[in-house]
Amino acid sequence: MKTKRLWEIDAARGIAIIMMVISNLALDLAYFRDWGIDIYSGFWLYFARATAASFIFIAGVSLALSYSRLRRKAYKKYLFRGLRIFSLGLAITAVTFILFPQNIIWFGILHLIGFSIVISYPFLGRKAVTAFALGIAIIIMGLYLGTMTIDSHLLLWLGLKPGGFSSFDHEPVFPWYGLFLLGISLGSVLYSGGKRSFSLGDFSGNVIVKPLAFLGRHSLFIYLAHQPVIVGLILSGMIL
């Protein structure tokens, strides 16, 4: 049975989409046009991280909401959904391996979200404190691992990087999966039983909310399509 979408989640995802486009436009201008934009420190670094954090956290909330609306166990559903998203991440790895060998996306946001959906089933429908506590622990561990370097790329997915590592997009399990778990924790509290546990008016028809929600409902397509479009516009000279 088709369930009603919640405008606040779609709109929040729509805001994250806009942030993503802005962040990647800055990255592309720095890479292809040498605009002098420092994407590896300062404002643009933190803006990119806030964008990734928004997507990952909202994905956790959405998974908790989805599970709370099911009337039967559906591990296979989440398994296939996670594998589908992870496979899209692998496709991006292949493209960047060919076109941008110095900045390959080995384990980016799609890898992380797909992986997180697959392994998070044990936390769905459980007490929120469990996912919350583990999420905090993973974030703390990730901050620690981020200070270390190793002589291998094999553990990039966990957050251990070799010296001088560079990638257009890198969201390893530590600490980013912790944020996904925090999303599950909050989602299970705010949307227990598949409904809001709080009062919120209907702003779905609002002139601002409506387009944001539209973007949020098509976030995966926009994520996959926006970079080819931006790069094409830059290389064609339409964006100087």
C-alpha positions in Angstrom: 0.0 0.0 0.0 1.3 3.4 -1.0 2.1 5.5 2.1 2.0 9.2 2.4 5.3 11.0 2.1 6.4 13.4 4.8 7.1 16.8 3.4 9.7 17.7 6.0 11.9 14.8 5.1 11.7 15.4 1.4 12.3 19.2 1.9 15.3 18.5 4.1 16.7 16.2 1.5 16.0 18.9 -1.1 18.0 21.4 0.8 20.9 18.9 1.0 20.6 18.5 -2.8 21.0 22.2 -3.3 24.0 22.2 -1.0 25.5 19.3 -2.9 25.2 21.1 -6.3 26.8 24.3 -4.9 29.6 22.3 -3.2 30.4 20.3 -6.4 30.2 23.4 -8.6 32.9 25.0 -6.4 34.9 21.8 -6.7 34.6 21.6 -10.5 35.5 25.3 -10.9 38.6 24.7 -8.8 39.5 21.6 -10.8 38.7 22.7 -14.3 39.0 26.5 -14.2 41.6 27.1 -11.5 39.4 29.7 -9.8 41.6 29.6 -6.7 38.8 28.1 -4.7 40.4 26.2 -1.7 38.1 23.2 -1.4 40.4 21.4 1.0 40.2 23.8 3.9 38.1 26.6 5.4 34.6 27.3 4.4 34.3 25.0 1.4 35.7 22.0 3.2 33.2 22.4 6.1 30.4 23.1 3.7 31.1 19.9 1.8 31.2 17.9 5.1 28.0 19.5 6.2 26.4 18.5 2.9 27.5 14.9 3.2 26.5 14.8 6.9 23.0 16.0 5.9 22.5 13.3 3.3 23.8 10.5 5.6 21.8 11.6 8.6 18.6 12.0 6.6 19.2 8.5 5.0 19.2 7.1 8.5 16.0 8.8 9.5 14.3 7.7 6.3 15.4 4.1 6.9 13.9 4.1 10.4 10.7 5.6 9.0 10.5 3.0 6.2 10.9 0.1 8.6 8.3 1.5 11.1 5.7 1.5 8.3 6.3 -2.2 7.3 3.9 -4.8 8.6 6.3 -7.6 8.0 10.0 -8.2 8.1 11.7 -7.1 4.9 15.5 -7.7 5.2 15.6 -8.7 1.5 14.1 -5.3 0.6 16.8 -3.4 2.4 19.5 -5.8 1.2 18.6 -5.2 -2.4 18.1 -1.5 -1.9 21.5 -1.2 -0.2 23.3 -3.3 -2.8 21.7 -1.2 -5.6 22.9 2.0 -4.1 26.4 0.5 -3.4 26.6 -0.7 -7.0 26.0 2.9 -8.2 28.9 3.9 -6.0 31.0 1.3 -7.7 30.1 2.7 -11.1 31.2 6.1 -9.9 34.5 4.5 -8.7 35.0 3.0 -12.2 34.3 6.4 -13.9 36.7 8.3 -11.7 39.3 5.6 -12.0 39.3 6.2 -15.8 38.8 9.9 -15.9 40.4 11.2 -12.7 43.0 8.7 -11.5 44.5 11.1 -9.0 41.2 11.6 -7.2 39.4 8.3 -7.5 36.2 7.9 -5.4 37.0 4.6 -3.7 34.4 4.9 -0.9 32.1 7.8 -1.3 28.7 8.8 -0.1 26.8 6.2 -2.2 29.1 3.4 -1.1 28.6 4.5 2.5 24.8 4.8 2.3 24.4 1.5 0.5 26.7 -0.3 3.0 24.8 1.3 5.9 21.4 0.2 4.7 22.6 -3.4 4.4 24.2 -3.7 7.8 21.7 -1.6 9.8 18.8 -4.1 9.9 19.6 -5.3 13.5 19.1 -1.7 14.8 15.7 -1.2 13.2 12.8 -1.5 15.5 15.1 -1.6 18.5 15.4 1.0 21.3 16.8 4.2 20.0 19.5 4.4 22.7 21.3 1.4 21.2 21.8 3.0 17.8 22.6 6.4 19.4 25.3 5.0 21.7 27.0 3.0 19.0 26.7 5.9 16.6 28.5 8.2 19.1 31.2 5.5 19.6 31.8 5.1 15.9 32.1 8.9 15.4 34.7 9.1 18.2 36.6 6.2 16.8 36.5 7.7 13.3 37.9 11.0 14.6 40.8 9.1 16.1 41.4 6.9 12.9 41.4 10.1 10.9 44.6 11.2 12.6 46.4 8.0 11.5 48.0 7.0 8.2 49.0 3.6 6.8 50.8 2.4 3.7 47.8 0.8 2.0 44.5 1.7 0.3 42.9 -1.5 1.5 41.3 0.1 4.6 40.1 3.3 3.0 36.5 2.1 3.5 37.1 2.0 7.3 38.8 5.4 7.4 42.5 4.6 7.4 44.3 6.4 4.6 47.8 6.5 3.2 49.8 9.7 3.4 48.9 12.1 0.6 45.6 10.4 -0.2 43.2 12.5 -2.3 39.7 11.8 -3.5 36.8 13.8 -4.7 34.5 12.1 -2.2 35.5 10.0 0.8 33.0 9.0 3.5 34.4 5.9 5.3 32.5 3.8 7.8 34.4 5.5 10.6 33.1 8.1 11.4 30.2 8.5 8.9 28.3 5.3 9.7 27.9 6.7 13.2 26.0 9.6 11.8 23.7 7.2 9.9 23.0 5.4 13.2 22.2 8.7 14.8 19.6 9.3 12.1 18.1 5.9 12.7 17.9 6.7 16.4 16.2 10.0 15.9 13.9 8.6 13.2 12.7 5.8 15.4 11.8 8.3 18.1 10.2 11.0 15.9 8.4 8.6 13.6 7.4 5.7 15.8 4.8 3.6 14.1 5.4 5.3 10.8 3.7 8.6 11.9 4.9 11.8 13.4 5.2 11.7 17.2 5.1 15.5 17.2 2.8 18.2 15.9 3.6 19.8 12.6 1.4 21.7 10.2 1.0 20.8 6.5 3.4 23.0 4.5 3.6 20.6 1.6 2.0 23.2 -0.7 4.2 26.1 0.4 5.8 27.9 -2.5 9.3 27.2 -1.0 8.7 23.8 0.5 7.0 22.3 -2.6 10.1 22.7 -5.0 12.4 21.6 -2.2 10.3 18.4 -1.6 10.3 17.8 -5.4 14.1 17.8 -5.4 14.2 15.6 -2.3 12.0 13.0 -4.0 14.4 12.8 -6.9 17.6 13.1 -5.0 19.3 10.0 -6.3 18.7 10.9 -10.0 19.9 14.5 -9.4 23.0 13.1 -7.6 23.9 11.0 -10.5 23.1 13.5 -13.2 24.3 16.8 -11.8 28.1 16.3 -12.2 28.0 15.4 -15.9 25.8 18.4 -16.5 28.0 20.8 -14.5 31.3 19.5 -16.1 29.7 19.6 -19.5 28.7 23.3 -19.0 32.2 24.2 -17.8 34.0 22.4 -20.6 31.7 23.9 -23.2 32.4 27.4 -21.8 28.9 28.1 -20.7 30.2 28.4 -17.1 33.5 30.3 -17.1 
